Amino acid sequence: MNVREADETDADAIRTIARSSMESSYSLSPETIRGAVKGWYSDERIAEKIANDEVLLLVGETDEGIVGFSESALVGGEGDVHWLHTDPMFRGEGLGDDLFAETQTALEARGAETIRGMVLDDNREGNHFYEARGFNHVGDRRVEIDGTEYTENIYVQQEPRGLATVRGRDGRALYVDRSNPSRGSKESFHTVYSDEEREDAYGFMCGNCETLVVAMDSMGKMECEDCGNVRKPTRWDATYM
């Protein structure tokens, strides 16, 4: 299988594989899958992803044509593999392994220090894929697809990082978790806790200037008052899709 960066002529194949792969692997309704694929992989969105230096869209092709693709993003020093899809007709032939290996190599070449895998909780095969390769389950988050919330598991290739200690404005110790960054316009935001057990969330730290941010609106938007770093919409937000 040859793995290369996607171009705009691959759009139809990407949509077809995304739809068939999701129908095979997830318990999402057909309507949800159609809406998600249309939003994430329209011609316009694919063109935007290809032009975005922070997004890596790879396709794998054989003599049969395109048989898989991966979508990843660079978040600070984190290489996040958001989607790894292969045509269900060719599963069991090692295509997913090859595609993932090429994706990891490409992310590391772009500066990723750690590789993270994102997969919905109800995708047993996807979760097993990362577990079988020695990835650690470090947490989960709630994501929204077509108006419904789902649990997305987060896997990291290395042991979870320790917490960094900083001082709050009142002088008390706070603990920064850099293992699950949130995308920002300039740099990532990192969750800050009041305790080492990660039970009492305090706020966030701006990765650009290390200012503590404690305010977030109901839509999840936050902004660093010191440098103007703004939390970007995630890939699940309609404005980002």
QUILINHU-V858195 format. One line per field, one symbol per residue. ss: DSSP state (A for helix, B for strand, O for the rest). phi: phi as a letter, one per 30 degrees, with the letter a starting at -180 (. if undefined). Layout:
ss: ???
phi: ???
This chain:
ss: OBBBBOOAAAAAAAAAAAAAAAAAAOOOOAAAAAAAAAAAOOAAAAAAAAAOOOBBBBBBBBOOBBBBBBBBBBBOOBBBBBBBBBOAAAOOOOAAAAAAAAAAAAAAAOOOOBBBBBBBOOOAAAAAAAAOOOOBBBBBBBBBBOOBBBBBBBBBOOOOOOOBBBBOOOOOBBBBBBBBBBOBOOOOBBBBBOOOOOOOBBBBBBOOOOOBBOOOOOOOOOBOOOOOOBBOOOOOOOOOO
phi: .ccbddbdddeddddddeddddddcccddeddddddddddbdedddddddddddccccbcbbddjdcaabbbbcbiccccddbbcbdedcdjciddddddddddddddddjdcbccccadddcdddddedddcidcdclbacbcbhicdbccdccbdceeddddcbcddcjddbbcccdbdcdbdcadcbdccdbddiccdclbcdddbiddbccbddcidbbdddcidbddeddcdddcd
